[in-house]
């Protein structure tokens, strides 16, 4: 039974991926704005993850090192 359910979830996941790929940029933008509006209206605090900033900084260092040889 678990094997059957796992297969069904994979089908659902693939359907959702096809649906997302079919969306236009405008539709993606509207969806993102709706999520942000919901967060603001409900008082959810939006904070950037500091570890994300560290990852970007590390990639920038690697890129600069690669480009300078």
C-alpha positions in Angstrom: 0.0 0.0 0.0 2.8 2.4 0.8 4.3 1.8 -2.6 1.0 2.6 -4.2 0.6 5.8 -2.2 4.2 6.9 -3.0 3.5 6.5 -6.7 0.3 8.5 -6.4 2.2 11.3 -4.6 4.8 11.3 -7.4 2.0 11.7 -9.9 0.5 14.7 -8.0 4.0 16.3 -7.7 4.5 16.0 -11.5 1.1 17.5 -12.2 1.9 20.4 -9.9 5.2 20.9 -11.6 3.5 21.0 -15.1 1.0 23.4 -13.7 3.7 25.8 -12.4 5.7 25.6 -15.7 2.5 26.6 -17.6 2.0 29.7 -15.5 3.0 33.0 -16.9 5.4 35.4 -15.1 2.4 37.6 -14.3 0.6 34.7 -12.6 3.6 33.8 -10.6 4.0 37.5 -9.6 0.3 37.7 -8.5 0.6 34.5 -6.5 3.8 35.8 -4.7 2.2 39.2 -4.0 -0.9 37.4 -2.5 1.4 35.5 -0.1 3.3 38.6 0.9 0.0 40.5 1.4 -1.4 37.7 3.5 1.8 37.7 5.7 1.6 41.5 6.2 -2.2 41.5 6.9 -1.9 38.7 9.5 1.1 40.2 11.2 3.6 37.5 10.2 7.1 39.0 10.6 9.1 38.6 7.5 12.8 38.2 8.1 15.6 37.4 5.8 17.5 34.3 6.7 21.1 35.4 7.6 22.5 32.1 6.5 21.1 32.9 3.0 23.1 36.1 2.9 26.2 34.1 3.9 25.6 31.6 1.0 25.4 34.5 -1.5 28.6 36.0 -0.1 30.4 32.7 -0.5 29.2 32.3 -4.1 30.4 35.8 -4.8 33.8 35.0 -3.5 34.0 31.8 -5.5 32.9 33.6 -8.7 35.4 36.4 -8.2 38.2 33.8 -7.6 37.1 31.9 -10.7 37.0 35.0 -12.9 40.4 36.3 -11.8 41.9 32.9 -12.4 
